[in-house]
């Protein structure tokens, strides 16, 4: 059986986004137990020249649900101006994104297979097909920002492990 565009995109996002939601929840529990205001973490960075934790979460959403929206219209670009969010707002954003992706029908995404797609920024376009956009642009960016958010929480002392990042893996079904 071939891997479909839905499997490459939505199913991949729905593996990692619940993990992101889970490590956000673990972060909140850790900060609450330690007497740390979780909103102090929203602007945390791994390095001075990196974007903050809040951007990492916004980017995970933009590179998943936003990428699907881009596939539908054939063009995708940077997120633009992002609203300020507190820690609870970031948690809600991820949960809402999961719900929106779960509502997408595989046939609707698979119907986009082979379509032209472009990444557009500052008047420049990078041409893709729907599949190459997902595989070589959206997914690498999605995983990068999810891992960076995870790393910021680890740096702040949240007890996370690899299982907290992997999410619900798509394993082979067991024979009945």
C-alpha atoms as one frame of an Amber mdcrd trajectory, in Angstrom:
protein
   0.000   0.000   0.000   1.329   3.403  -0.972   1.681   6.221   1.520  -0.884
   8.917   0.841  -0.570  12.680   1.157  -2.851  12.493   4.200  -0.530   9.916
   5.803   2.512  12.102   5.116   0.918  15.263   6.435  -2.096  15.126   8.739
  -1.291  11.728  10.249   2.279  12.873  10.948   1.083  16.101  12.550  -1.419
  14.134  14.631   1.371  11.950  15.968   3.447  14.832  17.310   0.845  17.449
  18.258  -0.617  15.342  21.101   2.952  14.924  22.346   3.399  18.709  22.250
   0.156  19.072  24.192   1.407  16.465  26.655   4.751  18.116  27.262   3.028
  21.477  27.669   0.861  19.852  30.353   3.923  18.318  32.028   5.590  21.709
  31.907   2.641  23.353  33.617   2.628  20.684  36.336   6.378  21.087  36.851
   6.246  24.884  37.023   3.248  24.829  39.356   4.968  22.364  41.711   8.158
  24.459  41.644   6.300  27.718  42.295   7.287  29.128  38.892   4.852  31.220
  36.890   4.545  29.321  33.566   4.162  32.638  31.773   7.853  33.295  32.516
   8.634  30.479  30.076   6.692  31.987  27.167   9.640  34.221  26.192  12.374
  31.665  27.046  14.961  30.924  24.341  17.696  28.356  23.858  20.033  31.059
  22.584  19.769  34.843  22.361  19.396  34.784  18.567  16.607  32.172  18.559
  12.919  32.944  18.659  11.111  32.357  21.975   9.107  29.398  23.229   5.815
  31.022  22.210   7.024  31.289  18.610   8.061  27.626  18.608   4.512  26.601
  19.524   2.983  29.027  17.009   5.320  27.607  14.344   4.293  24.016  15.133
   0.694  25.062  14.492   1.580  27.056  11.381   3.638  24.190   9.931   0.766
  21.736  10.476  -2.720  23.206  10.184  -1.347  26.235   8.338   0.457  23.957
   5.892  -2.774  22.088   5.193  -4.509  25.408   4.534  -1.632  26.260   2.190
  -1.999  22.976   0.331  -5.649  23.791  -0.300  -4.848  27.136  -1.953  -1.467
  26.198  -3.452   0.658  28.735  -1.579   2.217  28.931   1.871   4.172  31.668
   3.573   5.490  32.764   6.946   2.870  33.215   9.661   3.025  37.009   9.743
   2.203  38.932  12.908   1.438  36.552  15.769  -0.733  37.446  18.749   0.820
  37.461  22.203  -0.229  34.352  24.123   0.262  33.238  27.683   1.147  29.633
  28.555  -2.530  28.640  28.816  -3.178  30.259  25.437  -0.415  28.157  23.881
  -1.964  25.021  25.365  -5.364  25.961  23.944  -3.848  26.713  20.535  -2.330
  23.242  20.322  -5.525  21.514  21.486  -7.613  23.484  18.970  -5.171  22.569
  16.201  -5.433  18.883  17.064  -9.238  19.099  16.916  -9.147  20.897  13.558
  -6.760  18.332  12.060  -8.823  15.432  13.397 -11.845  16.837  11.545 -10.076
  16.679   8.174 -11.148  13.836   5.909  -8.318  11.836   4.317 -10.003  11.987
   0.900  -9.969  15.799   0.983  -6.199  15.868   1.467  -5.474  12.984  -0.890
  -7.364  14.877  -3.607  -4.547  17.451  -3.484  -1.856  14.928  -4.473   0.352
  16.129  -7.317  -0.900  19.717  -7.190   1.455  22.629  -7.620   2.456  24.294
  -4.367   4.690  27.267  -3.625   6.386  28.723  -0.608   6.168  32.481  -0.963
   8.218  35.005   0.980   9.206  38.590   0.198   8.068  38.306  -3.395  10.047
  35.122  -4.011   8.420  31.771  -4.717   9.908  28.332  -4.233   7.989  25.796
  -6.342   6.946  22.403  -4.986   4.360  19.741  -5.538   2.035  19.066  -2.619
   4.103  16.017  -1.665   7.522  17.661  -1.925   6.283  20.661   0.063   5.139
  18.410   2.900   8.206  16.146   2.867  10.969  18.705   2.325   9.583  21.890
   3.863   6.602  21.496   6.176   7.618  18.363   8.084  11.254  19.391   8.685
  10.083  22.782   9.991   7.298  21.176  12.043   9.712  18.753  13.733  12.342
  21.458  14.266   9.952  23.741  16.129   8.392  20.896  18.131  11.862  19.727
  19.185  12.932  23.266  20.031   9.863  23.784  22.254  10.612  20.440  23.931
  14.256  21.466  24.403  13.312  24.787  26.000  11.136  22.966  28.528  13.963
  20.492  29.212  16.352  23.407  29.680  13.899  24.850  32.230  13.948  21.595
  34.216  10.789  19.869  33.017  11.348  16.108  33.373  10.738  14.955  29.816
  12.048  11.954  27.911  11.957  10.729  24.328   8.572   9.054  24.854   7.155
  12.477  25.652   8.182  13.610  22.153   7.192  10.599  20.039   3.435  10.801
  20.538   1.048   8.041  19.525   3.070   6.017  17.027   1.379   4.464  14.029
   2.241   0.854  14.689   1.274  -2.182  12.683  -2.136  -3.502  13.775  -2.042
  -6.766  15.704  -3.761  -9.754  14.133  -7.035 -10.675  15.792
